[in-house]
Amino acid sequence: MTAAELPGENALDDRVPFLARLEKEDREKLLALGRELRFRTRDILLHQHEPSSYVLFVTHGWTKVTAAAVNGYEALLALRGPGDIVGESAALTGRPRSATVTALEPVRAVAVERERFTVFLADSPAVSYALLGLTSDRMRAADQRRIEFASMHVRERLAALLLELAHTNARYTEAGVELLVPLSKQELAGSVGASREMVQRLLKDLRDRGVVVTGRRTMRIVRMDVLRRIARAES
């Protein structure tokens, strides 16, 4: 696997938020259909398995999308931030929600009722095509990540995840790359398909090697070069 192929190194199309794909006029009309909601850190925006009555457009703050298995294991599926749409799949199919969406920080979002949303899509072909394109991009990106991760050990998957976060949700400073999305060890574990204990051991090793500095839901990457070597299984 080359550096260009590492997860997080390329700007995947699924990272372009839905609202950014729309013309200004369409975006304003769509948001005008709803009402603004505010959520505190750790508030749940959408519950897995609940009926779908509206979609949400995130306008401020970051959220995590998770799904729980019958045995209680919780997987981190995605991070959604400003401009993103959540809850659209259930709204379009009429099925219960397939995942839970939780605020990682204070979040503002516009809620549009399902019926108003679907009527708007029927009358707005450009917006419908934009949503179809987003869905396709998300599916392709998910397939690509599954293929990449299937060839990696947990240590490599964790390094690849940190690289992806560094390229999408981080602030670059003289002291290193500060991740802006506060993820717990359990959430990191759910994203790479490992136990919390395994992730804790791997993070300790990265700290001992001076690759990262961690705190409570905080992380700063000091050696991006080492993470790249780990993700390529060269160290």
DRENZA-700818 format. One record per residue (C-alpha): residue number from 1; residue in three letters; x, y, z negated. Coordinates in steps of 0.25 Angstrom, whole numbers. Example, Ala and Ser with C-alpha at 12.3 -4.5 7.8 and 13.67 -1.06 7.14 Angstrom:
BEGIN
(1,"ALA",(49,-18,-31)) (2,"SER",(55,-4,-29)) 
This chain:
BEGIN
(1,"MET",(0,0,0)) (2,"THR",(6,13,4)) (3,"ALA",(5,26,-3)) (4,"ALA",(-5,31,7)) (5,"GLU",(-14,20,3)) (6,"LEU",(-14,21,-12)) (7,"PRO",(-28,24,-18)) (8,"GLY",(-29,38,-21)) (9,"GLU",(-18,43,-11)) (10,"ASN",(-28,46,1)) (11,"ALA",(-40,55,1)) (12,"LEU",(-51,45,3)) (13,"ASP",(-64,51,9)) (14,"ASP",(-72,46,-3)) (15,"ARG",(-66,57,-11)) (16,"VAL",(-73,68,-3)) (17,"PRO",(-85,72,-12)) (18,"PHE",(-99,71,-5)) (19,"LEU",(-102,86,-7)) (20,"ALA",(-89,89,0)) (21,"ARG",(-93,82,12)) (22,"LEU",(-106,90,14)) (23,"GLU",(-108,104,21)) (24,"LYS",(-110,115,11)) (25,"GLU",(-124,117,14)) (26,"ASP",(-127,102,13)) (27,"ARG",(-120,102,0)) (28,"GLU",(-127,113,-6)) (29,"LYS",(-141,108,-2)) (30,"LEU",(-138,94,-8)) (31,"LEU",(-134,100,-21)) (32,"ALA",(-146,109,-22)) (33,"LEU",(-155,97,-22)) (34,"GLY",(-150,93,-36)) (35,"ARG",(-147,98,-50)) (36,"GLU",(-134,100,-57)) (37,"LEU",(-131,90,-69)) (38,"ARG",(-120,91,-79)) (39,"PHE",(-113,80,-85)) (40,"ARG",(-103,79,-97)) (41,"THR",(-90,71,-97)) (42,"ARG",(-94,56,-97)) (43,"ASP",(-109,59,-94)) (44,"ILE",(-115,48,-85)) (45,"LEU",(-120,55,-72)) (46,"LEU",(-126,42,-66)) (47,"HIS",(-128,28,-72)) (48,"GLN",(-126,15,-66)) (49,"HIS",(-138,7,-63)) (50,"GLU",(-148,19,-65)) (51,"PRO",(-158,22,-54)) (52,"SER",(-154,33,-45)) (53,"SER",(-162,46,-45)) (54,"TYR",(-151,56,-40)) (55,"VAL",(-137,58,-35)) (56,"LEU",(-126,67,-41)) (57,"PHE",(-117,77,-34)) (58,"VAL",(-105,80,-43)) (59,"THR",(-101,94,-43)) (60,"HIS",(-91,95,-54)) (61,"GLY",(-83,85,-62)) (62,"TRP",(-79,70,-60)) (63,"THR",(-87,57,-63)) (64,"LYS",(-84,43,-63)) (65,"VAL",(-92,32,-56)) (66,"THR",(-92,18,-63)) (67,"ALA",(-99,5,-62)) (68,"ALA",(-101,-5,-73)) (69,"ALA",(-101,-20,-71)) (70,"VAL",(-110,-30,-79)) (71,"ASN",(-98,-33,-88)) (72,"GLY",(-96,-19,-92)) (73,"TYR",(-84,-16,-83)) (74,"GLU",(-85,-2,-78)) (75,"ALA",(-78,2,-65)) (76,"LEU",(-74,16,-61)) (77,"LEU",(-79,17,-46)) (78,"ALA",(-76,32,-43)) (79,"LEU",(-74,46,-47)) (80,"ARG",(-84,56,-42)) (81,"GLY",(-82,71,-43)) (82,"PRO",(-86,85,-38)) (83,"GLY",(-93,84,-25)) (84,"ASP",(-96,69,-26)) (85,"ILE",(-110,62,-26)) (86,"VAL",(-114,51,-35)) (87,"GLY",(-126,42,-36)) (88,"GLU",(-129,43,-21)) (89,"SER",(-129,28,-18)) (90,"ALA",(-140,25,-28)) (91,"ALA",(-148,37,-23)) (92,"LEU",(-147,32,-9)) (93,"THR",(-150,17,-12)) (94,"GLY",(-160,19,-23)) (95,"ARG",(-152,9,-31)) (96,"PRO",(-147,11,-46)) (97,"ARG",(-134,18,-47)) (98,"SER",(-122,9,-45)) (99,"ALA",(-112,17,-55)) (100,"THR",(-111,26,-66)) (101,"VAL",(-106,40,-64)) (102,"THR",(-100,47,-77)) (103,"ALA",(-94,61,-78)) (104,"LEU",(-79,61,-81)) (105,"GLU",(-80,76,-84)) (106,"PRO",(-91,87,-84)) (107,"VAL",(-98,85,-72)) (108,"ARG",(-109,93,-64)) (109,"ALA",(-117,86,-53)) (110,"VAL",(-129,89,-45)) (111,"ALA",(-140,78,-46)) (112,"VAL",(-149,77,-33)) (113,"GLU",(-161,68,-34)) (114,"ARG",(-161,55,-26)) (115,"GLU",(-173,59,-17)) (116,"ARG",(-168,73,-14)) (117,"PHE",(-154,67,-11)) (118,"THR",(-159,57,-1)) (119,"VAL",(-168,67,6)) (120,"PHE",(-157,77,7)) (121,"LEU",(-148,66,14)) (122,"ALA",(-159,62,24)) (123,"ASP",(-160,77,28)) (124,"SER",(-145,79,28)) (125,"PRO",(-138,69,38)) (126,"ALA",(-124,76,35)) (127,"VAL",(-125,74,20)) (128,"SER",(-130,60,23)) (129,"TYR",(-118,57,31)) (130,"ALA",(-109,63,21)) (131,"LEU",(-114,54,10)) (132,"LEU",(-113,42,19)) (133,"GLY",(-98,46,22)) (134,"LEU",(-96,47,7)) (135,"THR",(-102,34,4)) (136,"SER",(-93,28,15)) (137,"ASP",(-80,34,10)) (138,"ARG",(-83,30,-4)) (139,"MET",(-85,15,1)) (140,"ARG",(-72,15,9)) (141,"ALA",(-64,21,-2)) (142,"ALA",(-70,11,-12)) (143,"ASP",(-66,0,-2)) (144,"GLN",(-52,6,0)) (145,"ARG",(-50,7,-15)) (146,"ARG",(-55,-8,-18)) (147,"ILE",(-45,-13,-7)) (148,"GLU",(-33,-5,-12)) (149,"PHE",(-36,-9,-27)) (150,"ALA",(-38,-24,-24)) (151,"SER",(-24,-24,-19)) (152,"MET",(-19,-18,-32)) (153,"HIS",(-16,-22,-47)) (154,"VAL",(-23,-14,-58)) (155,"ARG",(-10,-6,-60)) (156,"GLU",(-10,-2,-46)) (157,"ARG",(-25,1,-45)) (158,"LEU",(-23,10,-58)) (159,"ALA",(-12,18,-51)) (160,"ALA",(-20,19,-38)) (161,"LEU",(-32,24,-46)) (162,"LEU",(-23,35,-53)) (163,"LEU",(-18,39,-40)) (164,"GLU",(-32,41,-34)) (165,"LEU",(-36,49,-46)) (166,"ALA",(-23,57,-45)) (167,"HIS",(-27,61,-30)) (168,"THR",(-42,64,-33)) (169,"ASN",(-44,68,-47)) (170,"ALA",(-31,74,-53)) (171,"ARG",(-24,87,-55)) (172,"TYR",(-9,88,-51)) (173,"THR",(0,95,-62)) (174,"GLU",(15,96,-65)) (175,"ALA",(13,86,-76)) (176,"GLY",(6,76,-66)) (177,"VAL",(-7,72,-60)) (178,"GLU",(-18,74,-70)) (179,"LEU",(-31,65,-67)) (180,"LEU",(-43,74,-68)) (181,"VAL",(-53,62,-70)) (182,"PRO",(-53,57,-84)) (183,"LEU",(-54,42,-83)) (184,"SER",(-53,32,-95)) (185,"LYS",(-45,20,-95)) (186,"GLN",(-58,12,-93)) (187,"GLU",(-62,20,-81)) (188,"LEU",(-48,18,-75)) (189,"ALA",(-49,3,-77)) (190,"GLY",(-63,3,-71)) (191,"SER",(-57,10,-58)) (192,"VAL",(-45,0,-56)) (193,"GLY",(-53,-13,-61)) (194,"ALA",(-45,-16,-73)) (195,"SER",(-47,-16,-88)) (196,"ARG",(-45,-4,-97)) (197,"GLU",(-34,-11,-104)) (198,"MET",(-26,-14,-91)) (199,"VAL",(-28,1,-87)) (200,"GLN",(-23,5,-101)) (201,"ARG",(-10,-3,-100)) (202,"LEU",(-8,2,-86)) (203,"LEU",(-9,17,-90)) (204,"LYS",(0,14,-102)) (205,"ASP",(11,9,-92)) (206,"LEU",(9,21,-83)) (207,"ARG",(10,30,-95)) (208,"ASP",(23,23,-100)) (209,"ARG",(29,25,-86)) (210,"GLY",(25,40,-86)) (211,"VAL",(16,38,-74)) (212,"VAL",(3,44,-81)) (213,"VAL",(0,52,-94)) (214,"THR",(-14,48,-100)) (215,"GLY",(-23,54,-110)) (216,"ARG",(-37,52,-114)) (217,"ARG",(-44,52,-100)) (218,"THR",(-32,59,-95)) (219,"MET",(-21,55,-85)) (220,"ARG",(-9,62,-79)) (221,"ILE",(-1,55,-68)) (222,"VAL",(13,58,-69)) (223,"ARG",(19,49,-59)) (224,"MET",(10,47,-46)) (225,"ASP",(22,40,-39)) (226,"VAL",(22,29,-49)) (227,"LEU",(7,27,-47)) (228,"ARG",(9,26,-32)) (229,"ARG",(19,15,-34)) (230,"ILE",(10,8,-44)) (231,"ALA",(-2,9,-34)) (232,"ARG",(7,3,-23)) (233,"ALA",(12,-8,-33)) (234,"GLU",(26,-4,-31)) (235,"SER",(30,-3,-46)) 
